[in-house]
Amino acid sequence: MGTLTDILSLAQQRARDLNLPYAGALTPAEAHQVWQAAPGARLIDVRTRAEWDWVGRIPGAAEIEWMSYPGNQPNAHFLTELKRQIDPEALTLFICRSGQRSSKAAAVATEAGYSNCYNVLEGFEGDKDALGHRNAIGGWRKAGLPWQQG
């Protein structure tokens, strides 16, 4: 891969190309490298408690639900929990199952004053394959990055 600066520059260019309302978009491998290399960087997993327990967790990631389980309702305390756990100056990486909820979380965090938000494209499980299964096309787990069964 490249240097931290190279990876962040590429992620920022992706955000501009895709007209995203936050700093950048990273592949899972890029996100892992940034998380390891950038002092104070935080990975925020915005999946549900059920997903963490049953699908798997990323060791060391902050866990803040974007949608609550059960019921799939927006977590009314998302920003409160984010502000309690994560410094607004930190380089913040958001991940969910496939990159959709984390994109929304990165946008909301940016609006709330977090200036260094990045979405992890593909998410933890990636997109569905032709059979409707995840973990075969893209994603954190498919990339062989650290995770553990819940």
Secondary structure as UniProt FT lines:
FT   HELIX           4..17
FT   TURN            18..19
FT   STRAND          24..26
FT   HELIX           28..37
FT   TURN            39..40
FT   STRAND          42..45
FT   HELIX           49..54
FT   TURN            59..60
FT   STRAND          62..63
FT   TURN            69..71
FT   TURN            76..77
FT   HELIX           78..85
FT   TURN            88..89
FT   STRAND          92..95
FT   HELIX           100..111
FT   TURN            112..113
FT   STRAND          117..120
FT   TURN            121..125
FT   TURN            130..131
FT   TURN            140..144
//
